Amino acid sequence: MVIRPSRRSSGITLIEMMIVVVILGVLAAVVAPNLLEAVARNRLDSSANEFTTALDLARSESIRRGANVVVRRAAGSATREWTKGWEVFVDLPAAGAASGNNQRDAGEELLSVGQPMSAPLTLYSSRNVPDFLAFTPSGRAAGGPNQYIFVLCYGGVVATADGRARSRAVMVNDSGRVRAAAPNSAGQLIVDTATGTAAVTSCTSP
């Protein structure tokens, strides 16, 4: 009589499956927070860079052309909200006027358009910048002396409870200099003001 060796099952056992599930759960718990942090940081940096580039363009073109160049928020937004985008254009004075009207009229050149930001990103300006920011032919920010502040947030908070940065600030002083800032190690977003510095506590009312 020939005895044939028994065949072992090629599948996995329930215990092996449970071990795999546990390992995957541990990996997900470790990786997910870091992944979310990377996504938030990348989106904040990318959007802040796009906006600072638009402001720098407006300033450099105002000097090059010897004319006012305006950065104006998209229509239909909430008060001081720039989340829906903006446009950069040359603001020419009407006949007999000393300067333009900060509105893009027929014949005025459009230099750049900022696309709307997708949630959970938001961009709001300080009360000094309700609808637009204009640069004069000297490259200065019109209406000074002021410090113009824009706050970009991810998820509606300046920083998480454990101090993870969820915001960026973009500032323009009356000389027209554009500067960006991120929260410090304590989670505070410090911005320049007309009288010194201050910590931003609101994403919608900087």
C-alpha positions as CSV (number, residue, x, y, z in Angstrom):
1,M,0.0,0.0,0.0
2,V,1.4,3.4,-1.0
3,I,1.0,6.2,1.6
4,R,0.6,9.6,0.0
5,P,1.8,12.7,1.9
6,S,-1.0,14.9,3.0
7,R,-1.3,18.3,1.3
8,R,-1.1,21.4,3.4
9,S,-3.6,24.2,2.7
10,S,-2.1,27.0,0.7
11,G,-4.4,29.6,2.2
12,I,-3.8,31.7,5.4
13,T,-5.3,31.0,8.7
14,L,-7.6,33.3,10.7
15,I,-4.8,34.0,13.2
16,E,-2.5,35.0,10.4
17,M,-5.1,37.3,8.9
18,M,-5.7,38.9,12.3
19,I,-2.0,39.6,12.7
20,V,-1.9,41.3,9.3
21,V,-4.9,43.4,10.2
22,V,-3.3,44.5,13.5
23,I,0.0,45.4,11.7
24,L,-1.9,47.4,9.1
25,G,-3.8,49.2,11.8
26,V,-0.6,50.1,13.6
27,L,1.0,51.4,10.4
28,A,-2.0,53.5,9.6
29,A,-2.0,55.0,13.0
30,V,1.6,56.0,12.6
31,V,1.5,57.2,9.0
32,A,-1.9,59.0,8.8
33,P,-1.0,61.9,11.1
34,N,2.3,62.5,9.3
35,L,0.6,62.3,5.9
36,L,-2.1,64.9,7.0
37,E,0.6,67.1,8.3
38,A,2.5,66.9,5.0
39,V,-0.6,67.6,3.0
40,A,-1.5,70.7,5.1
41,R,2.0,72.1,5.0
42,N,2.3,71.6,1.2
43,R,-1.0,73.2,0.5
44,L,-0.3,76.2,2.8
45,D,3.1,76.7,1.3
46,S,1.9,76.4,-2.3
47,S,-1.0,78.8,-1.8
48,A,1.1,81.3,0.2
49,N,3.8,81.3,-2.6
50,E,1.1,81.8,-5.3
51,F,-0.3,84.8,-3.5
52,T,3.1,86.4,-2.6
53,T,4.1,86.0,-6.3
54,A,1.0,87.9,-7.3
55,L,1.8,90.7,-4.9
56,D,5.5,90.8,-6.0
57,L,4.3,90.9,-9.7
58,A,2.0,93.9,-9.0
59,R,4.8,95.8,-7.2
60,S,7.5,95.1,-9.9
61,E,5.1,96.0,-12.7
62,S,4.0,99.2,-11.0
63,I,7.7,100.3,-11.0
64,R,8.4,99.1,-14.5
65,R,5.4,100.7,-16.1
66,G,5.3,103.9,-13.9
67,A,1.6,103.2,-13.2
68,N,-0.6,102.0,-10.5
69,V,-1.1,98.2,-10.4
70,V,-3.9,96.8,-8.4
71,V,-4.4,93.4,-6.8
72,R,-8.2,93.1,-6.3
73,R,-10.1,90.2,-4.7
74,A,-12.7,88.3,-6.7
75,A,-16.3,89.6,-6.6
76,G,-18.9,87.7,-4.7
77,S,-16.8,87.0,-1.6
78,A,-17.5,87.6,2.0
79,T,-16.1,90.8,3.6
80,R,-12.3,90.8,3.3
81,E,-12.3,87.2,1.9
82,W,-9.8,86.5,-0.9
83,T,-10.4,82.7,-1.0
84,K,-12.2,82.9,-4.3
85,G,-9.2,84.4,-6.0
86,W,-8.0,87.8,-7.3
87,E,-6.8,89.6,-10.3
88,V,-3.8,91.8,-11.0
89,F,-4.2,94.7,-13.4
90,V,-2.8,98.0,-14.5
91,D,-5.1,100.8,-13.2
92,L,-4.9,103.7,-15.6
93,P,-6.3,107.1,-14.6
94,A,-9.2,108.5,-16.5
95,A,-8.9,111.7,-18.4
96,G,-8.2,114.5,-16.0
97,A,-7.7,112.2,-13.0
98,A,-4.6,111.9,-11.0
99,S,-4.9,108.1,-10.5
100,G,-7.2,105.2,-11.3
101,N,-10.3,104.0,-9.6
102,N,-8.9,100.6,-8.4
103,Q,-11.4,98.9,-10.6
104,R,-10.5,97.0,-13.8
105,D,-12.1,99.0,-16.6
106,A,-12.3,98.4,-20.3
107,G,-8.8,98.7,-21.9
108,E,-6.9,98.1,-18.7
109,E,-4.4,95.2,-19.0
110,L,-5.0,92.1,-16.9
111,L,-1.6,90.8,-15.7
112,S,-2.5,87.8,-13.6
113,V,-5.5,85.9,-12.2
114,G,-5.5,83.9,-8.9
115,Q,-7.6,80.8,-9.0
116,P,-10.1,80.0,-6.2
117,M,-8.7,78.0,-3.3
118,S,-10.4,74.7,-2.5
119,A,-11.5,73.8,1.0
120,P,-10.4,73.7,3.7
121,L,-8.1,76.6,2.7
122,T,-9.2,80.2,3.5
123,L,-7.6,83.6,2.8
124,Y,-8.7,86.7,4.6
125,S,-7.3,90.2,4.8
126,S,-7.0,92.7,7.6
127,R,-9.4,95.7,7.8
128,N,-6.8,97.8,6.0
129,V,-7.4,95.7,2.8
130,P,-11.2,95.4,2.3
131,D,-11.2,94.8,-1.5
132,F,-7.9,95.7,-3.1
133,L,-4.3,96.6,-2.6
134,A,-2.7,99.1,-5.0
135,F,0.9,99.7,-5.7
136,T,2.0,103.2,-6.9
137,P,4.6,103.9,-9.6
138,S,7.3,104.0,-6.9
139,G,6.4,100.5,-5.7
140,R,4.9,101.6,-2.5
141,A,1.6,100.3,-1.2
142,A,-1.0,103.1,-1.6
143,G,-2.7,104.4,1.4
144,G,0.1,104.1,3.9
145,P,1.6,104.2,6.4
146,N,0.0,100.8,7.2
147,Q,0.8,97.2,7.5
148,Y,-1.4,95.1,5.2
149,I,-2.0,91.6,6.5
150,F,-3.4,88.5,4.8
151,V,-3.9,85.3,6.7
152,L,-4.1,81.9,5.0
153,C,-5.6,79.0,7.1
154,Y,-6.0,75.3,6.7
155,G,-9.1,74.0,8.5
156,G,-10.1,77.3,10.0
157,V,-7.4,77.4,12.8
158,V,-4.1,79.2,13.1
159,A,-2.6,76.1,14.7
160,T,-3.8,72.8,16.2
161,A,-4.1,72.3,19.9
162,D,-0.7,70.6,20.0
163,G,1.0,73.5,18.2
164,R,1.0,72.2,14.6
165,A,1.0,75.1,12.1
166,R,-2.2,75.4,10.1
167,S,-1.7,79.0,8.8
168,R,0.6,81.4,7.0
169,A,0.6,85.2,7.0
170,V,1.5,87.5,4.1
171,M,2.3,91.1,5.0
172,V,2.9,94.2,2.9
173,N,4.3,97.3,4.5
174,D,3.8,100.8,3.2
175,S,7.0,100.7,1.3
176,G,5.6,97.8,-0.7
177,R,7.8,95.0,0.7
178,V,6.1,91.6,0.8
179,R,6.9,89.1,3.5
180,A,5.5,85.7,4.5
181,A,5.5,84.1,8.0
182,A,4.5,80.9,9.6
183,P,3.5,80.1,13.2
184,N,6.4,79.7,15.6
185,S,7.2,76.6,17.6
186,A,4.6,77.6,20.1
187,G,1.9,77.7,17.4
188,Q,1.7,81.5,17.4
189,L,1.4,83.4,14.1
190,I,3.2,86.7,14.8
191,V,2.6,89.6,12.3
192,D,3.9,93.1,11.9
193,T,1.5,95.9,12.7
194,A,1.7,99.7,12.4
195,T,2.9,99.9,16.0
196,G,4.8,96.7,16.5
197,T,3.9,93.0,16.4
198,A,0.8,91.0,17.4
199,A,-0.4,87.4,17.4
200,V,-3.1,86.4,15.0
201,T,-5.9,84.5,16.8
202,S,-8.6,84.5,14.0
203,C,-8.5,83.2,10.5
204,T,-11.3,85.4,9.3
205,S,-10.6,88.7,11.1
206,P,-6.8,89.2,11.3
